[in-house]
Amino acid sequence: MVFLQIALVVSCLFRLTAASPILTIPESPLQAYDVIIVGGGPAGLSAASALGRVRRSALLIDSGVYRNAPTQEVHDVLTRDGTVPAEFRALARDQISVYPSVSMMNGTVSSIVPKNNNTYFTTTDVEGKQYLSKKVILATGMKDLLPSTPGLAAGWGSGCPWCDGWEHRDKPFANLGPFSAAFVQNSITQTTLNPDILMLTNGTYNDTTKAQASKDLPDWTDRLALYNISVEDRIIASFSRVNKNDSDYNDDFRITFTDGESIVRNAIKGNFPAELASDIPTELGLKLSNESDATVQVDHNMESSMPGVFMIGDANSDMSHSVPHAMWSGKRAVVYMHGNLAKDYANARVEAQSIHTKRFLDDAQKPFEVMKKHLAKPKAELNSAQELLEYMSS
């Protein structure tokens, strides 16, 4: 009988040392992942790829809304320069699909709720489905706030010099925005690509703004003259695209003023405000960088003010808006997150093993009195299950 009881104790010890990893999120019928990624643009896709390559379980939820959707082509991405944005995303999803730990789905997230002091999160989509994760990556992006001027929204993304400035080089160019010293400098930066630059100030070129510009940049008039940049201050009534040709960049834009006259430019750069494309960052209470740009404040690892929530892409506070940057920010977040998750899981395993050990010792204490009666050695006067275990292993 005693040998049977001792064997049972040893068996319990063996099972304890061979215990499998224990997740630190609660048992639930919901699907659980290491990471939930909200947003399927370049930033979110880059994060999904990085997570897949280190076998982290992840779910990417893609709403199908992208800031660069109107853009003709993706540029500055080596080996993919000139790729249509939709094709770029399709290629990325196809490459990510080889990693079995990553899942991707179409859908819109309605809420994210932190649980247990941000140790895990519950994500809910608009259909009411819920998912658990240890971390959350927001790649929800920004939304441009375009004026209601007729034709502007329809042409948006079809003549942006930062997207395809090289393709519009040496052609008549217009820079649209309120007049200021900063706007003067902004226009000058374009002169490496376009010698014919027109500033469209849309009724803001007046004595007040010119006086302020003189305070901020005393020689602004000399600078404009030096680069042969002119100012057009008439009020714009509408924009229209002419010579439309989706296969190249030879299309032009007609700018019609309220006096009925019009001019034609090959490309127009608009300087408009933008806001967060999703309400989730503000609903989570994430700290914003400031009131004017309303981007999410992050540290160098892309982590927001809420531990466990990361903001990547153009909606974070580093104020860089490009596909290469979006991809880098996704990778940067995952590199840090991967190590952080490894530490979390290691801590959980150690804690779980400690709990199991305590339970084992408590269970071993119960038959202790019976067992020590059969021990003939002086060590039979042992006082605890722990001493018994030490004795058995000696």
N, C-alpha and C positions, 0 to 999 in steps of 0.2 A: 504493500500500500504506500509506504513512504517513498519507494522508488518511483511509483507512478506520479505522486505529487511533485517530487523533485523534477521529473521529466517534463511535467506540465509547465513548471516554472521556467525551465531552460527553453522549452518550445516558445513560450511567450517572449522571452528575451530575443530569440532568433527573429521572430516576426517583427519585433520592434526595430531592430537594427536594419531590417530590410524594408522598412516602411516607405511607400511611394510618396512623391511630393504632394503637399496639400495646398490647394488654392486658398488665398486669404479672402476671397469673396464668398458670401454665404451660399449654401446649397440652394439651388433654385431651378425651377423648370425652364427658366429663360436661358437663351444662348449666351455663353460667357466667352469673352475674348481678352487678350492682353490689352489691345488697343482698339478703340473705335475712331475711325477717320471720317470727318464730316466734310465733304467736298471732293469732287473728282476732277479738278483742274490739274495743271502741272505740279503744283505743290503737294496736293493730296496723293496723286499718283506716285510721285517720287517717294513720299513717306511709305506708301504701301509696298513699293518695290524694296526699299531698304529693310522693312520689317520682315518681308518674305525671305530675304536672303540670310537672315539670322534666325529663321524658324520661329518668329513670334507670331502668335495667332492675332489676326486683325480682320476687321470688317470695314470696308469702305462704302459709305452711303453717298451716292451721287445724285444731286437734284436735277442735273441736266442744265443748270443755269451757269453761264461762264462769262466773265467780264470781257474776255478777248474773243468772244464768238463772232463779232462783226469784222474782226481783223482778217485781212486777206491771207496772210502767211505768217508763220513763225520764223523769226530770225535770231541770229546770234547763238543758236544751239548747234554746235558742231556736229556734222554728219546729218543733221535734220534741217538745215537752213532752207527756207522756202516751202516748208511743209504746211499744208492747210491745217488750222487748229483742230478740226474734227478728226482729220486723218492722224494727226499727232497723238491725240488721246486714244484713238482706236489702236494704234501701234503699241502704245504704252500698256493698255489693258491686256493686249495679246501677250506681251512679254511677261507681265506680272502673273498671268494665269498659270505659268509653269510652277509657281510656288504654292504648294498645297495648303499652307497655313494661312493664306490670305483669301478672303472672299470679297466679292464686289457686288453691289446691288444698286438698282435705281430706286430712289426714294427721297423724301424730304423729312428732315428731323424737326420735330416740333418742340422738344424740350430735352434738357440734360440736367439731371439732379445728382449732386454729390451726396455720397452716403458714408456714414461711419468715419467722419473727420477726413473726408477726401481719399479714403483708402480704396474706394471703388465708386463707379458711376452708373446710373441707370439712364440709358438713352431711349427715348420714345419717338417713333415716327408718326406721320400724320394718319396712318392707318391704325394706330394704337399698339403696334408691335413694340416690344421692349427688348433691350439688349443690355447685358452687363459688361463692364470692362474695368481694368485697373487704371488705364490712362485714356485720355481723350485728346485727339488732335483736331483742331478746327482749321479748315482750309476753305473757309466760306467766302473770303474775298471782299472786294469793295464794289460799290455801285456808283457809276458816274451820274451826277445830277446835271442833266443837259437842259439848256433853256428851251422854251416852247417854240422857238423860231421855226416856222415851217421849213421842212427839208433837212434840218440839222440832224435829227435822230436817224433819218434814212441814210444819210451819208457818213454817219459816225463810224470810224474804224476803217474807212476806205481811203484815207489820205493822211494818216498819222506819220509824221517824220520819224518818231522814235520807233515805230513798228517797221516802217519800210522807207525811211528817209533816203537810203542809198538808191532805191528804185525811182525816187522822185528828184534825184539830183539834177542841178542845172536847169530846173524848170521854175516858172513863176510860183512863188510861195506866199502864203498869207499867215500871219500870226494873230489869232483872235483872243482879245482879253481886255480888261480895264487898264487904262494907262497908268503907269508908275515907273519909277526908276528900275525896279526889278524886272518889269516887262520889257524895258529897253535892253537890259542885259540878256534877258531870255531870247530876244529877237536876234541879238548879235551872235549868240551861240550857233544859230542856224546858218551863218554865212559860210561855213566850211563846205556846205552842200548846195546852197542856193544863193547866187549873187543878186537875184531880183526878189527882194523881200518887202512886203507891205504889212504894216501894223494896222489891224482893224480894231479900233478902240470903241466903236459903237456908242458914240455920244459921251464918252468919259474924258475926252481930251479938252480940258478947260483950264481956266486960270488957276483954280484951286489945285488940281492934280499936277499941273505944270510947276507950280510953286513948291509943292511938296517934293516933286522929283528933283528940283534944283537943290533942295536941302539935302536929299539923300545921295544925289549924284550930280554935283555942280556942273560937270561938263557933258551932260547927257545929249545936248544938241550937237556938240562937236562929234560925239561918238556916232550918232545917227548919220551925220553928214559924211563922216569918214567911211562908213560902210554902205553909203548910198541907200539907206533905209528910209522910206517915206511913211507918213501917217495918214490914214483914211478914217475920219471920225463920223461919217454919215451913219444914220441909224439903219441897221440891216432889217429888211422885210422878209427875206427868204433866201434859202439855198436850194440849188437844184444841180443834179449831176448830169453832165453832158458828155457825149462821146463815150457812153458807158461800154466798157469792155472788161469783163471779169477775168480775162486771161492774161492781162498785162496791166501796166500802170500808166497808160496813155489817156485815161479818162480825165476830164477836167470838171471843175465845179463853178457854177455861175452864182455870183453873189449879187442879189438885187436889193437896192436901197429903197427907202420909203419915197424918194423923189421919182422913182420909176427907172432910174438909170441902173446899169449893172456892169460888173467886171467879171473876168474869168481868171481863175487861179488853178494850177494843177494840184496843189495840196494845201490844206488848211490845218493848222494846229490850234486846237481849242484848249484854253486854260480854264477848266471848270472844276468846281468842288466835287467831292465824292463822299460817300458815307458807307458804313458797314452794310454789306449786302444781307446779313442775317441779324435777327434780334437776339440770337442765343448768347453772344458775348455780354451784352448788357443785362440780359435776364440772369446770367450767372453772377453778375456783379463784378466782372473783370475790370481792372483799372485801365482807363483810357489814357493815351499819351497827353492829349490836351483837347480843348473844346473845338479848335479850328479844324484839325484833321480827323479827329475821332477814331484813330487807330488804336489797337490794343497794345498796351505796354508789355514788353517782353524782356527777358534777360538774354544773355548771349547764347543760351541753349534753347531759345524760343519758348521758354515756359512763362506763362502769364502770372498774374498776381495770385491766382488760385492754384495751389500745388496739384500737379497731376493733369492740368489743362494747358495745352500748348497751342499757340497761334502761329501758323506758318503762311507764307505767301504775301500778298500785297496788303493785307489787313493788319499787319503788325507794325510796331513803332520804328522799324529801321528805315521806313520810307523809301524802299526800293521797289520799283514796279516793272518787272521783266520776267520772262519765262526762265532764263538761267538762274536768276535769284530765287524765284519760287521753288525751283527744283533743289537748289542748295539748302534753302531753309528747311525743307522736308527732311533731307538727309541729316542735317545738323541736329534737328530735334530727335530723330530716331537714334543717332549715335549716343546721345546722352541718355535717352529713355531706356535703351537696351541695357546699359549698365545699371541704371536705377532699378529696373525690373529685376535684374539678376540679384541685386542686393535685397530687394523686398522678398523675393521668393526664398532666398537663403535664410533670411531672418525668420520667415514663416516656418520653414522646415525645422530650424533649430528650436523654435518655440513649441512647435507641434511635438517634436521628439521629447522635449522636456515634459510636456503634458502627459504624453503616453508613458514616460518613465514613472512619473508620479502615480498615475493610475495603476501601473503594474505593481509598484511597491505597496500601494494600498491593498491591492488584491492579494499580494503575496503575504501580507501581514495576517490575513484571516486564517490560513491553515498553519501558520507558524507554530502555534502552541502544540498542535498535533504532531507536527514534524519533529520538533526538537526533543520530544519525549523519546523518540527512537534513536537519537544520536548518543553514542556511547562516549564520545570524546569530551574533554572538559569544555570545549567550545559549545557544548549543548546549552550552556547558560547564556546564549546570545539573547540580546534584548530587542532586536529589530529585524525587519526583513532585509534591510540594507546589509547588516552584519552577516546575515545568512547568505546572501548572494556573494559577499566577499569570501566567506568561508568556502562556499561551493566552488569558487573559481581558484582557490589556493591549492 
